[in-house]
Amino acid sequence: MKLGRNSVVWFGVAAASFAVATILTIVITSIEGGLPARIRDSQVDEQIQAIAVFSTDASVPTARQVSVDYSEYNRGRSGTIVFDFPANFSAKVVINGLEGERACSSARTADEVMLNDIQGGGIHVTDKETGEELHGSQLHVITVDPSVEPYHLQCHVVAVTRSHTFTRKRMRWYYVSDMRLMSSVEAELTGLSPLPALIVAFGSIPAAEDFTFNSGFEMSDMFAFESKRVMLPDTFLDVIWSDIFREQSRDIILIVIGTLIGIGVTVLIEGIRPLIEGSSQRGDTHGSPSA
């Protein structure tokens, strides 16, 4: 049985439609940027966002007045961390991932922000529960003079956000308080203690909803508590959320997949039809009685 030129064309179009539909299906079902089977067999290099607030007044009432707000820009490649402090509060902030020497600023004057590097390169810590090796960039200590009014410190960082699934994103935070990681500036932190808790808010992330956390504490008396978490010293916090824009893209891709499959089936039938009709005609010819 010889294929006609039209049938070959139809089969080619059908194969292309099914191939594109398959690729798009793999894209929207990916986990951590890869296939589920490959993710289970490989170790993902985890980057962390480390923060800490040290002060002479490390009491619980003071800690409730300190908050941290995180947001993203530049298509999720950069982030902004804003520390809100009460009046007359003196603190040193430990942070990593800064986007340059002038990445941090206060609402008052730039001269009131002092930044010191912690020697020894990046941060390397181990999750005590999972044993997973985690990595982060250079740690910095930031000193901001207190103000008679409530004030804030704003820092621009390289975002450690990664894709969890096609529609959900994730990142890992670490409340660094182990002095072995900050031995080069131990003298600078002498007499200071990490706040017993940090309230971290993620609701400012664009198009983010449906937050889930693997640790920390939820305080239901806080406004928009669904997107906030209370971190404790020397603990990790995994944050996972849905991206509305990615959900919209997924819905569009699903429509495209359905359309491609419909086109593929239609042209496949068109390619097969001449073969069926040819077979039927040959059968009628062989089956007709001789004159």
Secondary structure, DSSP 8 states (H G I E B T S, - for coil): ----HHHHHHHHHHHHHHHHHHHHHHHHT-BTTB-HHHHHHS---EEEEEEEEEES---HHHHTT-EEEEEEETTTTEEEEEEEE-TT--EEEEEE-BSSTT-EEESS-GGGEEEEEEEEEEEEEE-TTT--EEEEEEEEEEEE---SS-EEEEEEEE---EESBSSEEEEEEEE---GGGGGGGTGGGTT-EE-S-EEEE-TTSTTEEEEEESSSB--TTSTTGGGEEEE-TT-EEEEEEEEHHHHHHHHHHHHHHHHHHHHHHHHHHHHHHHHHHHHHHHHHHHHS---
